[in-house]
């Protein structure tokens, strides 16, 4: 059996659309005091901020968007169990939202922590294999490089679904690379274990409100 890596990028559109609003900006004073991107079974992006408003009267949330630029995975030939790289020239943008609520707000410290989990199993298909009759090995998929966008937003929708409409308060962009020697070459050790952190470099930040 031989093992090699595949590099793939994925192009798409954000799954989250923000709607404009004239609501007062209650997140104007938030300050990010910590943030991370890590490999779990897929991707997780989390952030800690100061100045989170009362979630009952002024709901707010974290929006985490990942622009995936490199993925490693294996393809298997069921006839002889060989493993080979795939081929693709796609890119994907995926996003999710997580509210700041009573469960993740520390009132003593005045901070709120929210985390978004993004499923990445769909970013490669059997057609990305060197032979479309081969099969992607699902447990071999992991994102190696991405651009991460963290946004704190005010939820301005109806009480029944407050974060169905949001207003941007703060935006931060980071370029992230998975740290460690992971992959499928002779000197590499396969997929990273859960909770492996990415090395992220801040590229831009903006307080909109």
TIVEX-444148 format. One record per atom (N, C-alpha, C, O): y, z, x. Coordinates in pm, whole numbers, padded with zeros to 5 digits, always signed. Example, Ala and Ser with C-alpha at 12.3 -4.5 7.8 and 13.67 -1.06 7.14 Angstrom:
! residues 2
-00569+00780+01319;-00450+00780+01230;-00330+00780+01320;-00332+00846+01424;-00225+00708+01285;-00106+00714+01367;+00003+00787+01290;+00114+00804+01341;
***
This chain:
! residues 209
-00118+00000+00085;+00000+00000+00000;+00124+00000+00089;+00131+00073+00188;+00221-00081+00054;+00344-00079+00131;+00458-00040+00039;+00457-00066-00081;+00557+00023+00100;+00670+00072+00022;+00800+00021+00084;+00816+00020+00206;+00890-00022-00001;+01021-00065+00044;+01123-00026-00061;+01087+00020-00169;+01248-00043-00030;+01351-00003-00123;+01416-00124-00187;+01406-00236-00137;+01483-00098-00299;+01560-00202-00367;+01700-00150-00391;+01719-00033-00425;+01800-00236-00375;+01936-00199-00400;+01987-00283-00516;+01975-00405-00517;+02043-00215-00614;+02087-00283-00736;+02222-00229-00776;+02249-00110-00759;+02308-00313-00829;+02431-00268-00889;+02433-00312-01033;+02366-00410-01067;+02507-00246-01119;+02500-00271-01262;+02639-00287-01326;+02722-00198-01308;+02670-00403-01404;+02803-00429-01463;+02800-00412-01612;+02713-00468-01679;+02892-00336-01665;+02895-00317-01808;+03028-00259-01848;+03126-00272-01775;+03034-00196-01963;+03157-00136-02013;+03132+00010-02042;+03018+00051-02065;+03237+00088-02041;+03223+00230-02071;+03174+00247-02213;+03212+00172-02303;+03088+00347-02232;+03035+00374-02364;+03130+00459-02446;+03102+00488-02562;+03242+00501-02387;+03335+00588-02458;+03471+00522-02468;+03526+00479-02367;+03528+00511-02589;+03661+00456-02609;+03752+00569-02654;+03721+00639-02749;+03865+00587-02586;+03959+00691-02623;+04066+00634-02714;+04117+00524-02689;+04101+00708-02821;+04201+00665-02916;+04330+00740-02889;+04328+00859-02858;+04442+00670-02900;+04572+00731-02876;+04606+00832-02984;+04551+00827-03094;+04699+00926-02950;+04737+01029-03045;+04874+01083-03007;+04914+01077-02890;+04945+01136-03106;+05074+01197-03080;+05060+01348-03067;+05160+01419-03063;+04937+01399-03060;+04914+01543-03053;+04974+01601-02925;+04983+01534-02823;+05014+01729-02934;+05068+01797-02817;+04961+01810-02709;+04844+01830-02739;+05002+01797-02584;+04907+01802-02472;+04880+01946-02434;+04958+02007-02361;+04770+02002-02483;+04737+02141-02454;+04663+02157-02322;+04642+02269-02276;+04624+02046-02259;+04553+02054-02132;+04644+02027-02014;+04598+02004-01902;+04774+02030-02039;+04868+01992-01935;+04855+02079-01810;+04882+02033-01699;+04814+02205-01828;+04809+02294-01713;+04674+02306-01647;+04657+02388-01556;+04578+02228-01689;+04445+02243-01631;+04443+02199-01485;+04509+02103-01447;+04368+02271-01406;+04353+02240-01265;+04204+02243-01231;+04136+02341-01260;+04155+02137-01171;+04015+02134-01131;+03997+02225-01010;+04065+02209-00908;+03907+02319-01022;+03880+02410-00911;+03742+02387-00850;+03706+02452-00752;+03667+02297-00907;+03536+02264-00852;+03471+02153-00933;+03487+02148-01055;+03399+02066-00866;+03331+01958-00936;+03215+01909-00853;+03211+01929-00731;+03120+01843-00917;+03003+01796-00844;+02939+01679-00916;+02960+01658-01036;+02861+01603-00841;+02768+01506-00897;+02634+01535-00832;+02627+01553-00711;+02527+01540-00912;+02396+01569-00853;+02287+01488-00922;+02300+01447-01038;+02180+01467-00847;+02061+01403-00900;+01978+01510-00970;+01942+01611-00910;+01947+01487-01098;+01852+01573-01167;+01730+01486-01191;+01667+01443-01094;+01694+01456-01317;+01598+01349-01337;+01672+01217-01343;+01613+01110-01328;+01804+01225-01364;+01892+01107-01363;+02020+01146-01290;+02017+01174-01170;+02134+01149-01361;+02261+01188-01300;+02323+01301-01380;+02309+01308-01502;+02392+01390-01311;+02469+01494-01379;+02602+01507-01310;+02609+01514-01187;+02708+01511-01387;+02842+01534-01335;+02902+01655-01403;+02902+01663-01526;+02954+01749-01326;+03010+01870-01383;+03143+01904-01321;+03177+01856-01212;+03219+01986-01389;+03353+02019-01341;+03391+02158-01391;+03348+02200-01499;+03471+02229-01313;+03528+02358-01353;+03679+02347-01348;+03735+02300-01249;+03745+02391-01454;+03891+02380-01460;+03951+02514-01502;+03884+02596-01564;+04077+02533-01466;+04154+02647-01513;+04243+02601-01628;+04280+02484-01638;+04277+02694-01714;+04372+02663-01820;+04312+02595-01941;+04380+02520-02010;+04184+02620-01968;+04120+02560-02085;+04173+02630-02211;+04171+02753-02217;+04219+02555-02311;+04272+02618-02432;+04162+02674-02521;+04043+02649-02497;+04201+02748-02622;+04107+02804-02719;+04031+02690-02787;+04093+02605-02851;+03898+02686-02775;+03822+02574-02832;+03825+02570-02984;+03800+02465-03043;+03855+02681-03047;+03859+02684-03193;+03984+02616-03247;+03980+02550-03351;+04096+02634-03177;+04223+02578-03226;+04263+02449-03153;+04329+02363-03211;+04223+02437-03026;+04259+02318-02947;+04137+02272-02867;+04129+02295-02747;+04041+02206-02932;+03919+02163-02863;+03948+02063-02751;+04039+01980-02762;+03870+02073-02644;+03886+01984-02529;+03749+01955-02471;+03650+02018-02510;+03743+01860-02379;+03612+01818-02328;+03626+01753-02190;+03735+01716-02147;+03512+01742-02124;+03497+01662-02002;+03433+01529-02036;+03332+01525-02106;+03491+01421-01988;+03428+01289-01995;+03389+01251-01852;+03473+01247-01763;+03262+01224-01832;+03211+01185-01701;+03161+01041-01710;+03072+01010-01789;+03219+00954-01626;+03181+00813-01624;+03129+00777-01486;+03194+00806-01385;+03013+00715-01481;+02952+00675-01354;+02943+00523-01347;+02880+00460-01432;+03007+00466-01246;+02991+00324-01217;+02888+00313-01106;+02917+00341-00990;+02768+00272-01143;+02655+00271-01050;+02661+00146-00963;+02671+00035-01014;+02656+00163-00832;+02665+00049-00741;+02540+00029-00656;+02524-00078-00597;+02452+00129-00649;+02327+00109-00576;+02218+00201-00632;+02237+00321-00647;+02104+00139-00661;+01990+00214-00713;+01868+00178-00631;+01851+00062-00591;+01782+00275-00605;+01655+00249-00539;+01541+00274-00637;+01545+00367-00718;+01439+00190-00628;+01323+00208-00714;+01206+00128-00660;+01221+00051-00565;+01091+00147-00719;+00972+00075-00679;+00916-00005-00796;+00932+00032-00912;+00850-00119-00763;+00779-00200-00860;+00631-00204-00822;+00597-00212-00704;+00547-00199-00922;+00403-00190-00897;+00329-00308-00959;+00357-00350-01071;+00234-00361-00883;+00143-00464-00931;+00018-00393-00981;-00058-00340-00900;-00005-00390-01112;-00119-00314-01165;-00254-00360-01109;-00350-00282-01109;-00263-00485-01063;-00392-00537-01016;-00436-00472-00886;-00554-00445-00866;-00339-00447-00795;-00379-00391-00665;-00297-00269-00623;-00310-00220-00511;-00210-00221-00716;-00133-00099-00693;-00038-00109-00575;+00004-00007-00520;-00002-00230-00536;+00099-00244-00432;+00236-00211-00489;+00259-00222-00609;+00326-00170-00400;+00462-00138-00441;+00557-00226-00362;+00544-00240-00241;+00655-00285-00433;+00746-00380-00369;+00887-00363-00424;+00904-00302-00530;+00987-00417-00355;+01125-00407-00404;+01150-00503-00519;+01078-00601-00536;+01255-00473-00598;+01298-00564-00703;+01416-00648-00658;+01458-00639-00543;+01469-00729-00748;+01582-00815-00716;+01677-00815-00835;+01635-00836-00949;+01806-00792-00808;+01905-00794-00915;+02044-00802-00856;+02067-00766-00741;+02139-00850-00938;+02279-00855-00898;+02366-00806-01012;+02477-00855-01033;+02315-00708-01087;+02388-00652-01200;+02463-00526-01159;+02444-00473-01049;+02550-00478-01251;+02618-00350-01235;+02623-00282-01371;+02616-00350-01474;+02634-00150-01374;+02642-00079-01501;+02743+00034-01496;+02756+00102-01394;+02814+00053-01605;+02902+00168-01623;+02848+00249-01739;+02831+00196-01849;+02821+00376-01718;+02771+00463-01824;+02859+00587-01831;+02917+00630-01731;+02868+00645-01950;+02958+00758-01969;+02902+00855-02071;+02819+00819-02154;+02949+00978-02064;+02911+01081-02160;+03022+01183-02172;+03114+01186-02091;+03012+01268-02272;+03116+01368-02298;+03051+01502-02326;+02946+01509-02389;+03114+01610-02279;+03065+01746-02302;+03186+01835-02332;+03281+01836-02255;+03183+01909-02441;+03298+01993-02478;+03309+02119-02394;+03209+02170-02343;+03431+02170-02381;+03452+02306-02333;+03445+02395-02457;+03524+02378-02550;+03351+02489-02460;+03334+02573-02577;+03306+02717-02535;+03307+02750-02417;+03280+02800-02634;+03259+02941-02606;+03145+02964-02508;+03143+03064-02436;+03049+02873-02506;+02933+02889-02419;+02961+02863-02273;+02884+02908-02187;+03069+02791-02240;+03095+02760-02099;+03235+02800-02052;+03278+02759-01945;+03307+02879-02132;+03439+02928-02093;+03429+03073-02048;+03374+03157-02119;+03481+03100-01929;+03485+03236-01875;+03626+03290-01899;+03720+03257-01826;+03641+03374-02001;+03774+03422-02038;+03833+03514-01933;+03955+03516-01914;+03748+03590-01862;+03800+03681-01760;+03863+03603-01644;+03967+03642-01591;+03796+03494-01605;+03847+03413-01495;+03945+03305-01542;+04016+03246-01461;+03949+03281-01671;+04037+03178-01724;+03992+03037-01688;+04074+02947-01673;+03860+03019-01674;+03807+02888-01635;+03707+02838-01739;+03651+02915-01817;+03687+02709-01738;+03585+02647-01822;+03503+02551-01739;+03556+02481-01653;+03373+02547-01764;+03282+02460-01690;+03204+02375-01790;+03146+02427-01884;+03203+02245-01768;+03127+02154-01854;+03050+02056-01767;+03096+02019-01659;+02933+02014-01814;+02849+01920-01739;+02795+01814-01833;+02761+01842-01948;+02788+01691-01783;+02738+01577-01860;+02615+01521-01790;+02618+01495-01670;+02509+01503-01864;+02387+01441-01810;+02379+01297-01859;+02391+01271-01978;+02358+01205-01766;+02349+01062-01798;+02210+01010-01766;+02162+01026-01654;+02146+00948-01862;+02014+00888-01842;+02029+00757-01768;+02105+00670-01811;+01958+00740-01657;+01968+00617-01578;+01839+00537-01578;+01827+00439-01504;+01741+00577-01659;+01613+00506-01658;+01628+00359-01699;+01549+00274-01657;+01729+00330-01781;+01743+00194-01834;+01812+00098-01737;+01819-00022-01766;+01863+00145-01625;+01944+00059-01540;+01863-00047-01466;+01921-00142-01413;+01732-00032-01461;+01647-00137-01406;+01536-00167-01505;+01492-00079-01580;+01491-00292-01506;+01382-00334-01593;+01278-00407-01509;+01299-00430-01390;+01167-00443-01572;+01063-00517-01500;+01113-00649-01446;+01062-00699-01345;+01214-00707-01511;+01270-00834-01464;+01341-00820-01330;+01364-00919-01262;+01375-00698-01292;+01439-00675-01162;+01338-00670-01048;+01378-00668-00931;+01211-00669-01079;+01109-00669-00975;+01099-00806-00910;+01143-00906-00967;+01042-00811-00791;+01027-00937-00719;+00942-01034-00801;+00959-01156-00788;+00853-00983-00883;+00773-01062-00975;+00790-01001-01113;+00757-00884-01131;+00840-01076-01213;+00865-01017-01345;+00739-00968-01415;+00749-00899-01516;+00623-01002-01364;+00499-00952-01421;+00461-00814-01366;+00366-00751-01412;+00538-00769-01266;+00515-00636-01212;+00591-00534-01298;+00664-00572-01389;+00575-00406-01268;+00632-00301-01350;+00713-00204-01265;+00671-00163-01157;+00832-00167-01316;+00911-00064-01251;+00838+00070-01264;+00788+00103-01371;+00835+00144-01157;+00776+00278-01159;+00888+00374-01202;+00976+00404-01121;+00888+00423-01327;+01001+00500-01379;+01039+00620-01293;+01158+00646-01273;+00941+00693-01244;+00971+00814-01167;+01027+00783-01028;+01066+00875-00956;+01031+00655-00990;+01083+00619-00858;+01232+00587-00861;+01294+00572-00756;+01291+00577-00980;+01431+00533-00992;+01526+00646-00954;+01514+00758-01004;+01621+00617-00867;+01731+00710-00846;+01855+00634-00798;+01845+00533-00729;+01971+00685-00836;+02099+00626-00800;+02137+00673-00660;+02138+00792-00632;+02168+00578-00575;+02205+00612-00438;+02356+00618-00419;+02406+00704-00347;+02430+00526-00483;+02576+00525-00469;+02639+00502-00607;+02583+00431-00691;+02755+00562-00628;+02828+00543-00752;+02973+00580-00734;+03010+00649-00638;+03055+00534-00827;+03192+00579-00839;+03197+00670-00961;+03159+00630-01071;+03244+00793-00941;+03245+00892-01049;+03388+00914-01099;+03481+00929-01020;+03402+00916-01231;+03533+00945-01291;+03521+01068-01379;+03440+01072-01471;+03601+01169-01349;+03608+01290-01428;+03739+01289-01507;+03846+01266-01451;+03730+01312-01636;+03850+01317-01720;+03845+01442-01808;+03744+01470-01872;+03956+01516-01809;+03970+01621-01910;+04050+01563-02024;+04155+01502-02003;+04000+01581-02146;+04063+01520-02263;+04083+01624-02372;+04006+01719-02383;+04186+01604-02453;+04204+01681-02574;+04131+01610-02687;+04139+01488-02700;+04059+01686-02767;+03987+01628-02880;+04079+01632-03001;+04119+01739-03047;+04111+01515-03053;+04212+01503-03158;+04156+01450-03289;+04231+01412-03379;+04024+01448-03301;+03962+01398-03423;+03955+01505-03532;+04007+01615-03514;+03892+01473-03643;+03881+01569-03754;+03793+01688-03717;+03715+01682-03621;+03807+01796-03793;+03731+01917-03765;+03580+01892-03764;+03507+01959-03691;+03534+01798-03843;+03391+01768-03851;+03338+01704-03723;+03219+01715-03692;+03425+01636-03648;+03386+01569-03523;+03509+01556-03434;+03560+01445-03416;+03558+01668-03379;+03688+01667-03310;+03695+01573-03191;+03802+01517-03164;+03585+01553-03117;+03591+01469-02998;+03560+01323-03026;+03537+01246-02933;+03558+01284-03153;+03545+01143-03187;+03672+01067-03153;+03671+00944-03143;+03780+01138-03135;+03907+01081-03090;+03964+01174-02985;+03966+01296-03005;+04011+01119-02873;+04058+01204-02764;+04187+01150-02704;+04223+01034-02721;+04256+01240-02631;+04376+01202-02557;+04360+01250-02414;+04331+01367-02390;+04380+01161-02320;+04359+01192-02178;+04465+01288-02127;+04584+01271-02155;+04421+01390-02051;+04512+01485-01988;+04510+01473-01837;+04614+01482-01772;+04390+01454-01779;+04376+01450-01634;+04262+01356-01598;+04161+01349-01668;+04280+01283-01485;+04176+01191-01440;+04159+01202-01289;+04256+01211-01215;+04034+01203-01247;+04001+01212-01105;+03889+01114-01073;+03790+01108-01146;+03903+01038-00964;+03801+00942-00921;+03744+00984-00787;+03816+01028-00698;+03611+00968-00773;+03544+01000-00648;+03438+00894-00617;+03370+00845-00708;+03426+00859-00491;+03317+00773-00444;+03206+00864-00393;+03229+00951-00310;+03084+00842-00445;+02974+00935-00416;+02853+00863-00357;+02815+00755-00402;+02794+00926-00256;+02672+00875-00192;+02571+00988-00187;+02606+01101-00153;+02447+00957-00221;+02343+01060-00217;+02317+01102-00074;+02286+01019+00012;+02330+01231-00048;+02307+01281+00087;+02159+01302+00110;+02084+01334+00017;+02116+01283+00233;+01976+01302+00265;+01905+01170+00290;+01957+01063+00260;+01787+01180+00345;+01709+01063+00385;+01605+01032+00277;+01487+01062+00292;+01653+00970+00166;+01565+00943+00054;+01547+00792+00035;+01640+00715+00058;+01430+00752-00006;+01401+00610-00026;+01254+00584-00008;+01171+00672-00028;+01221+00460+00029;+01081+00421+00032;+01040+00350+00159;+00940+00277+00161;+01115+00371+00267;+01076+00316+00396;+00983+00413+00469;+00959+00524+00422;+00933+00371+00583;+00839+00455+00659;+00900+00586+00703;+00829+00687+00715;+01031+00587+00728;+01096+00707+00777;+01166+00783+00664;+01241+00877+00691;+01144+00744+00541;+01209+00808+00429;+01106+00883+00344;+00986+00862+00359;+01155+00969+00257;+01063+01061+00192;+01061+01050+00040;+01035+01150-00028;+01087+00933-00016;+01076+00915-00160;+01198+00962-00236;+01309+00964-00183;+01178+00999-00362;+01289+01038-00447;+01341+01176-00409;+01266+01259-00358;+01470+01200-00432;+01526+01331-00400;+01478+01435-00501;+01448+01401-00615;+01470+01560-00461;+01432+01665-00555;+01545+01693-00654;+01660+01660-00626;+01513+01752-00769;+01618+01788-00865;+01727+01874-00802;+01700+01955-00713;+01850+01855-00850;+01968+01930-00806;+02016+01890-00667;+02093+01965-00606;+01973+01774-00617;+02026+01724-00490;+02169+01675-00512;+02194+01591-00598;+02262+01729-00435;+02403+01695-00452;+02439+01565-00381;+02381+01531-00278;+02535+01493-00437;+02593+01375-00373;+02711+01419-00287;+02778+01518-00317;+02735+01344-00179;+02857+01361-00101;+02965+01275-00165;+02953+01153-00168;+03069+01340-00216;+03173+01268-00289;+03308+01281-00219;+03346+01388-00172;+03380+01170-00213;+03514+01165-00153;+03617+01136-00261;+03605+01037-00333;+03716+01221-00273;+03823+01202-00371;+03904+01078-00335;+03951+01066-00222;+03921+00987-00431;+03998+00865-00405;+04129+00862-00482;+04225+00799-00437;+04136+00930-00598;+04262+00934-00673;+04255+01046-00776;+04147+01085-00819;+04372+01097-00816;+04381+01195-00922;+04518+01183-00988;+04617+01150-00923;+04521+01211-01118;+04646+01195-01192;+04649+01290-01310;+04555+01295-01389;+04759+01367-01321;+04785+01446-01440;+04864+01357-01537;+04982+01329-01513;+04801+01314-01643;+04864+01224-01739;+04959+01302-01829;+05067+01254-01865;+04918+01423-01865;+05001+01508-01952;+05033+01639-01882;+05102+01724-01939;
***
